[in-house]
């Protein structure tokens, strides 16, 4: 693969985005506040650390316990409740009453533009794309490789009714063969109603880019997902910022927050949250239950792969946070005490 092939598809006509308060005169999307971009000196420091800093326990030394799921099992889930299933990293399968939704589907072996190098999965997905039921909607948070996966989108093309994503991202999936009529772009604070489910794009503090020339040419987002039976929040990738309080005041309380808790580091603290910050975001959002995501599947930082879980357990015990740590593939059905209890205090990563 040549370097030029890593460049993402970009929209030549930026007129639809000129009314967005996140879009600037330079043709790039921005955060609510100024975030320090990765300067050459910072990138050099990160590369130097990658080459010489000793990493310990950044990947499991044995198989991660999974719960395999089948299409039959999924179809038998309650049609009047919300069920949540972690498939790995930030990939979430939802059954919202009678609808099936996927968030940030990544089924590839690597979170990388290459098939032969880059972060490799610790575990296989608990279900294959072929075995998934028909999907009412796919939600994409941003275009990084561990969230927007070419292989997965192409495989899902004929199985999904709607693709919902932040501004600027549609050109990429349309280039991969998705019917434009299936794709909806949203700016922050915009919503779309699909039968009984309302999807709202909300702010996040992050960045975008898949190559060397498309930095921040597409928007990133967190998401509010409100169905007849539940109110959910999905953070995507984000640093901690005041926007969580605004989202919580406007759309909370949330039955469940799915918050990024992994791949944090001192060198990129403005665009990824530490476990302490994830816990604070949960409080700001007025969340009832917290599901840490963005962990347990890929080695993307310098901390141990178990650190996000261990820190969150300690913080949750101290701050009385209702923490859920289900195994990959384990079904968690809200308003079902047995199902929720089964997702607490598992310590499966040990």
BELJO-V153792 format. One record per residue. N is the residue number from 1. RES is the residue in one letter. PSI is psi as a letter, one per 40 degrees, with the letter a starting at -180 (999 if undefined). D_CENTER is the distance of its C-alpha to the mean C-alpha in whole Angstrom. Layout:
n	res	psi	d_center
N	RES	PSI	D_CENTER
N	RES	PSI	D_CENTER
This chain:
n	res	psi	d_center
1	X	h	26
2	X	i	28
3	X	d	26
4	X	d	27
5	X	e	25
6	X	e	21
7	X	h	22
8	X	i	19
9	X	h	21
10	X	i	22
11	X	h	23
12	X	d	27
13	X	h	28
14	X	e	26
15	X	d	28
16	X	e	25
17	X	e	23
18	X	d	26
19	X	e	26
20	X	h	23
21	X	e	23
22	X	e	20
23	X	h	22
24	X	i	25
25	X	d	28
26	X	e	27
27	X	f	25
28	X	i	22
29	X	i	19
30	X	i	19
31	X	i	18
32	X	d	20
33	X	i	21
34	X	h	23
35	X	h	20
36	X	h	22
37	X	i	21
38	X	g	21
39	X	i	25
40	X	d	27
41	X	d	28
42	X	d	25
43	X	d	24
44	X	d	27
45	X	d	27
46	X	d	23
47	X	d	25
48	X	d	28
49	X	d	26
50	X	d	24
51	X	d	28
52	X	e	30
53	X	h	28
54	X	h	28
55	X	h	25
56	X	h	25
57	X	f	23
58	X	e	20
59	X	i	20
60	X	i	21
61	X	e	25
62	X	i	25
63	X	h	23
64	X	h	20
65	X	h	21
66	X	i	20
67	X	h	20
68	X	i	21
69	X	i	21
70	X	i	23
71	X	d	23
72	X	d	26
73	X	d	24
74	X	d	21
75	X	d	24
76	X	e	26
77	X	i	23
78	X	i	24
79	X	e	25
80	X	e	25
81	X	i	22
82	X	h	18
83	X	h	17
84	X	h	14
85	X	h	13
86	X	h	11
87	X	e	11
88	X	i	10
89	X	b	8
90	X	e	4
91	X	h	6
92	X	h	8
93	X	h	11
94	X	i	13
95	X	h	17
96	X	g	18
97	X	b	21
98	X	e	22
99	X	i	19
100	X	h	17
101	X	i	13
102	X	h	10
103	X	h	7
104	X	g	5
105	X	h	9
106	X	h	10
107	X	e	13
108	X	i	15
109	X	d	17
110	X	i	16
111	X	g	13
112	X	i	16
113	X	e	18
114	X	i	21
115	X	e	21
116	X	e	24
117	X	i	22
118	X	i	19
119	X	h	16
120	X	i	17
121	X	i	16
122	X	d	17
123	X	i	17
124	X	i	18
125	X	i	15
126	X	e	17
127	X	i	18
128	X	i	19
129	X	d	18
130	X	d	21
131	X	e	22
132	X	i	19
133	X	i	21
134	X	h	21
135	X	h	17
136	X	d	18
137	X	i	15
138	X	h	12
139	X	h	9
140	X	h	8
141	X	d	6
142	X	i	8
143	X	e	10
144	X	i	10
145	X	d	11
146	X	e	8
147	X	d	6
148	X	h	9
149	X	h	12
150	X	d	15
151	X	d	17
152	X	d	14
153	X	d	15
154	X	d	19
155	X	d	19
156	X	e	17
157	X	d	19
158	X	e	22
159	X	e	20
160	X	h	18
161	X	d	20
162	X	i	17
163	X	h	15
164	X	h	13
165	X	i	12
166	X	i	13
167	X	h	16
168	X	e	18
169	X	e	15
170	X	d	17
171	X	d	20
172	X	d	18
173	X	d	17
174	X	d	21
175	X	d	22
176	X	e	20
177	X	e	22
178	X	h	20
179	X	h	23
180	X	d	23
181	X	e	24
182	X	e	21
183	X	h	18
184	X	h	18
185	X	h	17
186	X	i	16
187	X	i	17
188	X	h	16
189	X	e	18
190	X	i	19
191	X	i	18
192	X	h	19
193	X	h	21
194	X	h	20
195	X	b	23
196	X	e	22
197	X	h	19
198	X	h	18
199	X	h	15
200	X	h	15
201	X	h	13
202	X	i	13
203	X	i	14
204	X	i	11
205	X	g	13
206	X	a	12
207	X	i	13
208	X	i	13
209	X	h	15
210	X	e	16
211	X	a	20
212	X	e	22
213	X	e	23
214	X	f	20
215	X	h	19
216	X	f	17
217	X	e	19
218	X	i	16
219	X	i	14
220	X	i	11
221	X	i	10
222	X	i	8
223	X	h	10
224	X	h	12
225	X	h	13
226	X	h	17
227	X	a	19
228	X	d	22
229	X	e	22
230	X	i	19
231	X	h	17
232	X	i	13
233	X	h	11
234	X	h	7
235	X	d	7
236	X	a	4
237	X	h	6
238	X	i	10
239	X	i	13
240	X	h	15
241	X	i	17
242	X	e	19
243	X	d	17
244	X	d	16
245	X	d	20
246	X	d	20
247	X	d	17
248	X	d	18
249	X	d	22
250	X	d	21
251	X	e	19
252	X	i	19
253	X	i	20
254	X	h	17
255	X	d	18
256	X	h	14
257	X	h	12
258	X	h	8
259	X	h	8
260	X	h	7
261	X	g	10
262	X	i	11
263	X	f	12
264	X	i	14
265	X	i	18
266	X	d	21
267	X	e	21
268	X	f	17
269	X	e	17
270	X	e	17
271	X	e	13
272	X	i	12
273	X	i	13
274	X	i	16
275	X	d	16
276	X	d	18
277	X	d	17
278	X	d	14
279	X	d	17
280	X	d	18
281	X	d	15
282	X	d	15
283	X	d	19
284	X	d	19
285	X	e	17
286	X	f	20
287	X	i	17
288	X	d	19
289	X	i	17
290	X	h	14
291	X	h	12
292	X	h	11
293	X	a	7
294	X	f	7
295	X	i	10
296	X	e	13
297	X	d	12
298	X	i	13
299	X	h	15
300	X	e	14
301	X	a	16
302	X	e	20
303	X	i	19
304	X	i	20
305	X	d	17
306	X	e	19
307	X	d	19
308	X	d	15
309	X	d	17
310	X	d	20
311	X	d	20
312	X	d	18
313	X	d	21
314	X	d	23
315	X	d	22
316	X	d	21
317	X	d	25
318	X	d	26
319	X	e	25
320	X	f	25
321	X	h	21
322	X	g	20
323	X	h	18
324	X	h	17
325	X	g	16
326	X	i	16
327	X	i	17
328	X	h	15
329	X	e	16
330	X	h	18
331	X	h	18
332	X	h	18
333	X	h	20
334	X	i	20
335	X	f	24
336	X	h	25
337	X	d	26
338	X	d	26
339	X	d	23
340	X	d	21
341	X	d	24
342	X	e	23
343	X	e	20
344	X	i	21
345	X	f	23
346	X	d	22
347	X	f	22
348	X	d	21
349	X	e	20
350	X	999	24
